[in-house]
Amino acid sequence: MLGTEFRSKDVPAQDRFEYWKEVMGRTRPCDMGSVHADDFQAEGRLMELGPATVLTATFLPTRFQRSLVMVRRSDQEVYHLSLLVEGKMALEHAGRADSFGPGDLHLADSSRPFDLRSVDDPRCRTLTALGVDLPKALLPFPSHRVHELLGRGMSGKDGMGALLAEFLIGIQRHAPTLRPSDAPRLSTALVDLVSAWLAQLLDTPAVLEPETHRRVTVQSVKAFIRQHLHDPALTPSVIAAAHHVSLSYLHRIFQQQAQGETLAAWIRARRLEGARGDLADPSLRGTPVYAIAARWGFLRADDFARAFRAAHGVSPRDFRHQSMAESA
């Protein structure tokens, strides 16, 4: 398991808000207040990824304020990146005021005061957010350029923002199965994605190192593949065209970043994983095997059966029978 879990319910009611403040203070020192302080509820996970820190949390409405006095007293020299998953918030920072909702990203600078507060939303009692703290020195941008983005709500639903948001949500989802030894690789991928996202927003792609550009391209390719696995027309040529690179370049950088695995093999493995999950799903027991194969881009049932047996050692039909027997 990667990171440390925290739950306010593990401490007495009268101590829960102070506990929440202590957890937040480890990465984002600030003054905090809440109308729910007498019986606060929060839970989440704090993950150290090398120089980067990732905090995922679900919590009751809270106000976070960092004053100029606090900045002068202690400055970590980091950028605070946040992805709001559920709820609404408003931010005043660097001379700007903006609000944001689910799927929005925002960036703050630890060297500047900020006022971040929950916005009443009758449809949502709690908020869920993912926060990233990155040392400024890790990003290849001068502070005056990053200043253009501070305090603004930015979309995490398209472009590089969507890829970054998907990565952060993936870390949170898979944290229980990740190991501490995975942290360095995750840190590199995170810094690459944040750098590429900022470069896109600032229209300065030339500042990215060639290796960073290659790694981000492969991550983008993998995200594109996952989104189109059901399409039987998904081919390396289609993927190359979607990413505006040559087919030979795509094959070369993919094998470099995937430790020798070919693009076609990676696509096939992801499709087989999806089909395997469907075959083991009791709610789909009435769906013919050939229909599941077609759903995951295998147009010929024989091709699917051979590929599945090669990957899992049994036929799709036998695997389904075994899975149903185990779940009965």
Backbone hydrogen bonds, N-H to C=O, Kabsch-Sander energy under -0.5 kcal/mol:
donor,donor_aa,acceptor,acceptor_aa,energy
2,L,175,A,-2.0
3,G,1,M,-0.5
4,T,46,L,-2.6
6,F,44,G,-2.2
8,S,42,A,-3.1
10,D,7,R,-1.8
11,V,8,S,-2.0
15,D,12,P,-2.0
16,R,12,P,-0.7
16,R,13,A,-1.0
17,F,37,A,-0.6
19,Y,15,D,-2.1
20,W,16,R,-2.2
21,K,17,F,-2.4
22,E,18,E,-2.1
23,V,19,Y,-2.2
24,M,20,W,-2.4
25,G,21,K,-2.3
26,R,22,E,-0.7
26,R,23,V,-1.0
27,T,24,M,-1.4
28,R,24,M,-3.2
31,D,65,Q,-3.4
33,G,63,R,-1.8
37,A,34,S,-1.4
39,D,36,H,-1.4
40,F,13,A,-0.5
40,F,37,A,-0.7
43,E,58,T,-2.1
44,G,6,F,-2.3
45,R,56,T,-2.2
46,L,4,T,-2.6
47,M,45,R,-0.5
47,M,54,V,-3.1
49,L,47,M,-0.7
49,L,52,A,-3.1
50,G,48,E,-0.6
52,A,49,L,-2.1
53,T,133,D,-1.7
54,V,47,M,-2.8
55,L,131,G,-2.9
56,T,45,R,-2.5
57,A,129,A,-2.5
58,T,43,E,-2.8
59,F,127,L,-2.6
60,L,41,Q,-1.5
63,R,33,G,-2.8
64,F,116,L,-3.9
65,Q,31,D,-3.0
66,R,114,F,-2.7
67,S,65,Q,-0.5
71,V,67,S,-1.9
72,R,68,L,-2.4
73,R,69,V,-1.9
74,S,70,M,-2.2
79,Y,134,L,-2.9
80,H,108,A,-2.9
81,L,79,Y,-0.7
81,L,132,V,-3.2
82,S,106,H,-2.5
83,L,130,L,-2.9
84,L,104,D,-2.3
85,V,83,L,-0.6
85,V,128,T,-2.8
86,E,128,T,-1.9
89,M,100,F,-2.2
90,A,117,R,-2.7
91,L,98,D,-3.2
92,E,115,D,-2.2
93,H,91,L,-0.5
93,H,96,R,-2.6
94,A,113,P,-0.7
96,R,93,H,-1.7
98,D,91,L,-2.4
100,F,89,M,-2.5
103,G,84,L,-3.2
104,D,101,G,-2.0
105,L,154,M,-4.2
106,H,82,S,-1.9
108,A,80,H,-2.5
110,S,78,V,-2.4
112,R,109,D,-2.0
114,F,66,R,-1.5
115,D,92,E,-2.0
116,L,64,F,-3.3
117,R,90,A,-2.5
118,S,62,T,-1.2
119,V,88,K,-2.4
124,C,121,D,-2.1
127,L,59,F,-3.1
128,T,86,E,-1.9
129,A,57,A,-2.5
130,L,83,L,-2.5
131,G,55,L,-3.6
132,V,81,L,-3.5
133,D,53,T,-2.4
134,L,79,Y,-2.3
134,L,132,V,-0.5
136,K,77,E,-2.1
138,L,135,P,-1.8
139,L,136,K,-1.7
141,F,139,L,-1.4
145,R,142,P,-1.3
146,V,142,P,-1.7
147,H,143,S,-2.1
148,E,145,R,-1.2
149,L,146,V,-2.2
150,L,146,V,-0.7
150,L,147,H,-0.7
151,G,107,L,-2.1
152,R,149,L,-1.5
154,M,105,L,-3.3
154,M,152,R,-0.5
156,G,103,G,-2.4
161,G,158,D,-0.9
162,A,158,D,-1.1
162,A,159,G,-0.5
163,L,159,G,-1.3
164,L,160,M,-2.6
165,A,161,G,-2.5
166,E,162,A,-2.5
167,F,163,L,-1.9
168,L,164,L,-2.3
169,I,165,A,-2.5
170,G,166,E,-2.1
171,I,167,F,-2.2
172,Q,168,L,-2.0
173,R,169,I,-2.4
174,H,170,G,-2.4
175,A,171,I,-0.8
177,T,174,H,-1.7
178,L,174,H,-1.0
178,L,175,A,-0.8
182,D,179,R,-2.2
183,A,180,P,-1.4
186,L,182,D,-2.2
187,S,183,A,-2.7
188,T,184,P,-2.1
189,A,185,R,-2.3
190,L,186,L,-2.5
191,V,187,S,-2.6
192,D,188,T,-2.3
193,L,189,A,-2.3
194,V,190,L,-2.7
195,S,191,V,-2.5
196,A,192,D,-2.6
197,W,193,L,-2.6
198,L,194,V,-2.6
199,A,195,S,-2.5
200,Q,196,A,-2.1
201,L,197,W,-2.3
202,L,198,L,-2.8
203,D,199,A,-0.7
204,T,199,A,-2.4
207,V,204,T,-1.7
208,L,205,P,-1.5
213,H,209,E,-2.5
214,R,210,P,-2.2
215,R,211,E,-2.4
216,V,212,T,-2.6
217,T,213,H,-2.2
218,V,214,R,-2.1
219,Q,215,R,-2.1
220,S,216,V,-2.6
221,V,217,T,-2.5
222,K,218,V,-2.5
223,A,219,Q,-2.1
224,F,220,S,-2.4
225,I,221,V,-2.5
226,R,222,K,-2.4
227,Q,223,A,-1.7
228,H,224,F,-1.0
228,H,225,I,-0.9
229,L,226,R,-0.6
231,D,228,H,-1.7
234,L,231,D,-1.9
235,T,233,A,-0.6
239,I,235,T,-2.2
240,A,236,P,-2.7
241,A,237,S,-2.2
242,A,238,V,-2.1
243,H,239,I,-1.3
244,H,241,A,-1.0
245,V,240,A,-2.2
250,L,246,S,-2.3
251,H,247,L,-2.5
252,R,248,S,-2.1
253,I,249,Y,-2.7
254,F,250,L,-2.2
255,Q,251,H,-2.0
256,Q,252,R,-1.8
257,Q,253,I,-2.3
258,A,254,F,-2.3
259,Q,256,Q,-0.7
260,G,255,Q,-3.3
261,E,258,A,-1.5
266,W,262,T,-2.0
267,I,263,L,-2.3
268,R,264,A,-2.4
269,A,265,A,-2.3
270,R,266,W,-2.1
271,R,267,I,-2.2
272,L,268,R,-2.4
273,E,269,A,-2.0
274,G,270,R,-2.1
275,A,271,R,-2.5
276,R,272,L,-2.6
277,G,273,E,-2.1
278,D,274,G,-1.8
279,L,275,A,-2.5
280,A,276,R,-1.4
281,D,278,D,-1.1
284,L,281,D,-2.0
285,R,282,P,-1.4
287,T,284,L,-2.0
292,I,288,P,-1.8
293,A,289,V,-2.5
294,A,290,Y,-2.3
295,R,291,A,-2.0
296,W,292,I,-1.2
296,W,293,A,-0.6
297,G,294,A,-1.8
298,F,293,A,-2.7
299,L,297,G,-0.8
301,A,299,L,-0.6
304,F,300,R,-2.1
305,A,301,A,-2.6
306,R,302,D,-2.3
307,A,303,D,-2.4
308,F,304,F,-2.9
309,R,305,A,-2.4
310,A,306,R,-2.3
311,A,307,A,-1.7
312,H,308,F,-2.8
313,G,309,R,-2.5
319,F,315,S,-2.5
320,R,316,P,-2.2
321,H,317,R,-2.1
322,Q,318,D,-2.4
323,S,319,F,-2.4
324,M,320,R,-2.6
325,A,321,H,-2.1
326,E,322,Q,-2.1
327,S,323,S,-1.7
328,A,324,M,-0.8
